[in-house]
Amino acid sequence: MKNVDVIVLGAGPAGMTAALAAHESGASVALLERDERVGGTGAVSGGVIWVADNPRMRAAGMADSREEALAYFRSLDHGDLVDATLEAFVDRGPEALAFLEDIGAMKVALLEGYPDYYLDRPGAKPEGGRALDHDLFALGELGDWAGRITAIEDMKPMMLRETPLGGGTGVVEPEEMGRRIANQERGFGQAMVGRMLKACLDRGIEPRTGCEIARLLEEDGRITGVLLADGTEIRAARGVVLSTGGFEWDKEMRQTFLRGPMDAPASPPSAAGTGHALAMAAGAKLGNMTQAWWAPTLAPPGREWAEGQQRAEPVLIERTCPHSLMVNRAGKRFCNEAANYSALAGAFHAFDPQSYDYQNLPAWLVFDAQYVERYPIGTRMPNEPIPDWVLRADTLGGLAEKLDIDGPALEATVARFNDHARAGHDPDFERGTSAYDHFYGDRSREGKAVTLGPVEQGPFYAVEIHMGLLGTNGGPRTDGSARILRHDGEPIPGLYGAGNAIACPTGGIYAGAGGTLGPALTFGVIAGQAAAQRDNL
């Protein structure tokens, strides 16, 4: 492998963005990926991008500002925000999206009506506009690379905005759906990754997969390249960008850093902390390591990654639709089931000092025959057979026995919930009060009935809900130029970072849908451009 100006480690969205930004800044680039496929966590995500005052908002005449975005984040701060990186994201996010669109690496549209997650805070946008969806992308444009995207076997021939997840109906005319399938068109994160990969390939940036990095090379305090596990050295004349994803699949790092239990990540196993280990070895200062992009998940038996590890899926719609509720092992509700998924981690991580245990794990989503008739559960659609891994009983007492929880407690919980659902108000957890609660519910209904509906018609069903995540978001600290910092706060010369491999510029705050990809892509552009600068030598 020949030496280059810039080495980018990790061929996910942040890494490909960094590679493109470095290339467009005049640098030669090597894009190295540890996995045999590219795209990482971004490829299995919804692909939504959250950026305040973005170009699509401006084109639609929607009002937003730097001041509103900063006020929104700072109202949610619990001490993990750093002004330099937060302001860099807010200030340069619109520019980063414009850059990617201008070079053909992205084609996005507004997710209309998709609200921010914390609507009671200053600067929040209840009408949406900051969350962006991807247009369809035809995999055939990638040639031999078409099958080399993570989880590309998952058929997603729809845009998110067409599905219930994005506020659509989920219905596409059969003729149009057939055309999309024949043309290998994809939406969601696969469209994002596919279009970025095409932009890379068009510029001669071909990812080199299967590259295991042994260590960073350093001369006179400056990072000058990488040593591969096979002994190959690749030199970078200007800089190295770490964009290797999170650390959630590394058991030791997970146990050491995360604030509470997590047993079912929704990301692929490639998120194993490679960049974190490299940065720590180089003396990097860490930040935000207890945090993650939390999400309740389903982990159906037999659903595995190619490597044999359990595969999990985020639970978004299921816990929000009417005729369902979530209970803990005592048979009691413990949260607003329709709340935003990242904030729900606080409920799952509640610790009981008396029993010295996490009282809300395991948790169960309980639903009835009405739910089964109308709504999905995992990949199972309405009117399809119920999977074997869904527990079923004719009565709530019988279901409780299968769940090994107290029958009378479950029955009492459901009876109380049903009374509140019929009355149209949940005084226990205020489910349905927020506009966000309504977004994933059944919007063919009115008012709080969008999410509130009694669980009363047998048979009754349950599935275990795990504490999972979309990715970790802690790592080496950077400055606003994406330079990775030493323990003393000074930059490590020649080392940059972006994506889930660094301490997220928004701390642990998941501002709205796309709250992980917005900072990742913005810092990908910042890192690529900064690494490519000749005056950084």
N, C-alpha and C positions, 0 to 999 in steps of 0.2 A: 504494500500500500504506500502511495506516494505522500510526501509531506504537503501540507496545505496552510492557508492563512488561519482558518478557523475550523475547529473540530466541535461538532454538536453531538452530545451523547443523549440518545433517546429520540426515536422517530414517532412520537405522538404529536398531537396538535401543537404543543409549545415548542417542541424540538424542530418540527418542520417549519413552523413560523420563524424561528430563530435562524434556521438555515437559509430561508428565502430572504430574510432581512439582511443577513450578512452578504449573501450573493448580490443583492441589488445595491449594496453599498460598495461593491467592487472587490470583494474578497473571494478567494477560492475556498470551497467548503467540503468537508467530509462529514457525512451524517451516519453515525454508527448506532446500531440497535442490537441490544442483547438478545431479544426474542427472534424467532424465525419469521414473524409477521410484524407489520407496522400498524400504528394507530393507537395501541395501548388502551387505556381507560376511555379515551375520547371516542374510540370506535364503537364501544358498547353503550355509550351515553345517549341521551336525547339530543345532544349537540347544541343545546340552547346556549346563547352567549348573552351575558348581562353587561351592558355598558351604558352609563348615563350619558345623556345628550348625544346619542349616537347619530350617524348620518341618516339612518332610516327615520328616526324621530324628527330630525330637522326637515327632511323632505316632506313628511306628513304634517308639518306645522305644529308639532307637539312641543309644548314648552318644557324645558329642563335647563339646569344650570350647574356649574361647578359647586356653587354655594349650597344648593339643595342636596346634591349628592354627598358632599362632605358632612353636612348637618345630619343627614340620614345615618351615615356610618357612625359618626361620633355619638349619636344618641344611643347607639347599641354597644358602645365600647365598654369592655370590662378590663381594660388595662393592656390589651394585646395589640392595639394599633400603634403603628409608627408613622409619624407624619410624612416623612420623606417618601416612603413606599406607597402609602395610601394616596397621597397627592399625585404621585407619578402615575398611578393607575387611573385616577379620575381625569387628570389632565391629558394623558396621552392615549386613553382608550379609544376615543373617536378617531384619532389619527391612525391608530393601529388597524382599526377596521377598514378605514378608507384605503390604507396601503394594501391590505389583503384583497380588497375588492378590485382595486385598480390593476393589480397584476394577475387577476383571474384566479386567485387562490381561494376565493370565497364568493358566494352568492346568497344573500340573506334577505329576509323579509320580516316585518313586525309580527309578533305573536299578539294579535289584537286582543285587548282586554285582559291580558295576563298581568295581574297586579304584583307589586312588590310584596314581600312576605310579612313585613311589620308595618301595617298600615296606620298604627296609632303614633308613629314616630314622625318628627318633622322631616320634610324632604321626600317622604314616601310618595309613590305614584300609584294610587288605586286604579287608575285607568290604564296602567301598563305603559308600554312603549320602550322600556329598557331591555326587554327580553327579545331576542332575535332567533328566528328559525331558518333552516337551510332549504333552498330549492333542491329538487331532485338532481341526482348525478348518475350518469350512465357508466357503469363499470367498464364497459367495452373500451372506453377511452384510455384505459390504463394498459391495454395489451396484456403482456405476460404477467403484469403485476395485479391483475384484477382479482386473483384469488389469494393475495398475500396480505389482506387486511384482517386484523383481529376479528373473529366471530363473523366473518363475511357470509357464512352459511345461514345466519339468521336472516330470514326474508323480511325486509322492511321497505317495501315499495310504496311508501306513503310519506308525505311530509308531516311533521309533528302537528302542525296547525290543522291538518285534516282529521286528526284523531281526537278522542275524548281527552287525552293527556294535554293537548294543545287547544282545547276548546271547540273542536270540530265534532262532526257526527260519527266519524269512523267509517262512513260509507263512500265508496268509490264505485262508479259504474263498472260493471263487469268487463265491458269492452276496453275501457281505459285501463283497468287493472291488468288485463291480459297484455295490453301493449307495453305497460311498464315492466312486467315480468319478462316478456320476450326481449325487451331492450336492456335487461339487467339494471334497471334504475333503482336507486336507493335514496332514502331520506335519512333523517336523524343524524347521529354522529358518523355514520358510514358515508353520508354525502359530504360532510365536512372533511373527513380524512381523505376520501377519494379525490376531492377537488384539490386539496393541498398537495397530495402525492402527485397528481397530474402536473401541478405547477412546478414541483421540484424536478420531476423527470424531464419536463420541457426545457429546464435550464441545466440539464446534465448533472443534477444532484441525485444520484441513485443511492438509496439507503443501502448500507452494508449490514446485513442481518447476521445473527449468530456471533456477534462480537462481545466477548466477555472481557471486561476491563479489569486488569490486575491492580493498577495504580495510576495516579497522575504522575507525569514527569515534571521535575522542578529543577531550575537552575538559578542560583543567586536569588532565591526567594520568589521567583516568577514561575508560574505554571506554563510549561512549554510543550505539552503534548500528553500522550497516553501510552501506557504499556499494556498490550493485550495479553490475555492468559496464555496464548501460544508463543509468547516471546517477541512478537512483532512490536516495534516502536513506530508511532506516527507522530510527527512533530507539527505543532501549530505555531506559525510565526507570530500570530497576533493574539489568539485567545482560545479558551475551551469553555463551552457552554454546557452546564449540567441541566438536563431536562428529562430525567429518567423516571419520573413518576413518584408515587408515594412509597411508603414502607410497610403497608398493611399486611403483606404476605410474608414478611420476615417475623417469625414468632417471637424471637428475642427482643427485637426492637419494639414490637407491638406491646409486649408485656412490660418493657422498661418505660415506655413513654406515654401510651394512651391513658386517658383519665379514668376509664372504666372498661367493662367487658365488651368484647366485639368478637363474634364467632362466625360471621357469614358476610364477608365483603362482596360487594357487587362488581368489583373490578377484576380484571384478569390477573393471573399469578405473576405476570411480569413486573408488577408493582412491588418490588422486593427490597427497596431501600438502597439500591446500588449507588446512586448519586450521593445519598446521605453518608454512606461509609467513606466514599472518596473525599467528600468535603470535610468530614471530621478528621480524616488522616492528614488533610492539608492545614488543619488548625482553625477550621471555620467556627464561628459563633452560631449557636443554634437558637431558634425561636419558635414559639407556637407548637411545640412538639406534643402537647397533650390533646391537641384538637384534630378534628377530621370533618369531612363532609358527610356527616352522619345520615343514616337512613335505615328505617326498619326494612327487613328483607324477608323473602321467602326462600327456602333452600330445599326444593323438592328432591326426594330420593331419585337417584339415577341421572340427575342433571349435573353434568360434569364438564370441566374444561378438558382439552385434549391431553393435558398433563395428568389427568386423573383426579384433580382437586375438585371439591364440591363447588358448584356454580350457584350463585344466588341472584335474585332479582329484587330491585326496589319495590316496596309496597306503597303505591301512590293512590290509585283509584279505589282499590279494594276496601281500605279502611275508611274511606270518605263517603261511599255510596250508602243510601238508606238501607235499613234492615240488617245492619251489622253493628257490632260494638267490639271493643277489645277488653279482655280481662287478664288479670294476673293469676298466679297459682292459687290465690285465695278465693278466686271467683269474683273479684271486684274490679270495677273500672278504675283506671288510674290516670287518665289523661283525656284531653280533647283529641279524639281519634283523627279528626280532619286537620289538625294543626300541621304547619310545615314540617317536613320530614327531618330536617337537620336539628331543629329545636327540640324535637321529640326525644332526642338522646337523653336530655335531662331527666325525663320521666323513667326511662329504662335504666338509667344509672343511679336511681335513688337507692341509697344504702340504709338498711335497717340495723342500727347498732345493737338492738336487743338480740336478734337472730344472727348478727354478724354476716349478713348476706344481702344480695340484691333482690329486693322484695318483688320486683316486677318482671323478673326473668325466672322461668320462661313465661312468655305471654301468648295469648291465644286470640285470634280473630274468630268471633262466633257470628254466624249468620243463618238465615232461614231459607225456606223454599221460595219465598218471594225474591230474595236476592239471587238465588241460583237461576231463576227464570230470566232475570233481567241484566245481570252484571257479570263481569269477568272475575276469575280467580287465577292469578298467574297467567299462563298462556292459554288456559281454558276459557273459551268464549261462551256466552249464553246459549243454551239448548244443546251444547256438546256434552258428552258423557262426563261425569264427575270423576276426576283422577283417583286412583286408589289411595294416594297419600292424604286425601281430604277425609277426616274422620266424620262419621255420620251416626245419628241415633234418632229414634222417633220422638223422644222426649228430651227436655233439657237435663233432667236427672240422669238419663241414660248417657247423654253426651258428657256430663260431668264425670261420670264413672270412667269413661274412656280417657278423659284428660287427667284423671287422678286429682280432681279438685272437689271441694265440698259441694254436694248437689243443692241443698237448701240455700247456700250462699249464692250460687250461680242463679238459681231461680229468683231469688230476691233482687239481685242486681238487674236481671233482665226485666223483671216486673217494674222496678223503679224507672229504668230507662224507657220502657214502653209508655208509661204514664207521661213522662216528659216529652217523648216524641209525639204523642197524640196531641199534647197541649201546644206543641211547637216551640218549646223552650227547654234548654238543658241547663238548669241552675247549678248542676254539679261541676261542669267543665266548660260551659258556654259554647258547645259545639254548634256551629252554624251562625255564630254572631259575626264573625269576620267575613269580609268579602272573599278572602283567600279560601276559607272553608268551603265556599260554594264552587270554586273553580273546577275541582276534580269530581264533584258530585253529579247527581242526575239533574241537569239543567232543563230537562223537559218539565220539571216540577217548579213550583213557585215558593218563594220565601225559604224558610229553614227546612222545608220538606225536601229541598235539594240534597240535604245530607242526613236529615233526621227521619227515620221511619222505624216503626216497631218491629222487633224480632219476635214473631208470634205464630208463624205458620210452619208446622213440622212437615217433613223432617228437618232437624237442625244439624248444622255443620260447624266444623272448626279446623283451623290450620295454625300451626305454630308460627309465631312471628319472632324473628331473630333480631338481635342488635347488630346491624351491619353498617356499611358506609360505602360511599362512592369513591373515596380515596382519602388518604391523610393529607393535611395541608400545613404541616410544620416541616422545618428543615433549616438549612443554613440561612442566616440573615443576609439580606442584600441592602444596598443603598438604592436610591431612586434611579440609578443608571444600571441596575441589575448586577452590579459588582458584588461578589460574595465577600463578606467581611470576616476578618480575624477576630479573635477574642477581645483585642484591644479596640475594636471598632474601625480599624483601618482596612482598606480593600486588600485582598490577596491578588497581587498583580497577575493578570492573564486569566482569571477565573470568574465566570458569570453563571447566572442561574435563572430558571423560569419554570412555571408550572408547579405541580405538586412536589417537586424536588426541593423547593425553597419554602421559607416561611412566607405564607401567603400575604400579599400586600393588604388584604382586608382582614387580617387576623383570623379569628374563628367565626367571623360573621358571614352567614350565607344570606346575602341581601335579597335575592330573588332567583327565579329560575335562570340558570346560566351563571350563577355566582362563582363557580369554579373556573369555567372556561374564559370568562371575561378577563380576569387578571392573568390567566395563563397565556393567552394570546397577546395581550398587551405587553407583558414582560418578555415574551418571546421576541417581539419586534424590538423592544428596548435592548435586550441582551445581544441579539444578532447584530444590530447596528453598532452598539458600543464595542463589541468584540472585534468588529471589522475596522475600526478606526485606526489609521496609521499612527496617529499621535498618542495612542495608548502604549506604545513601546517604551 
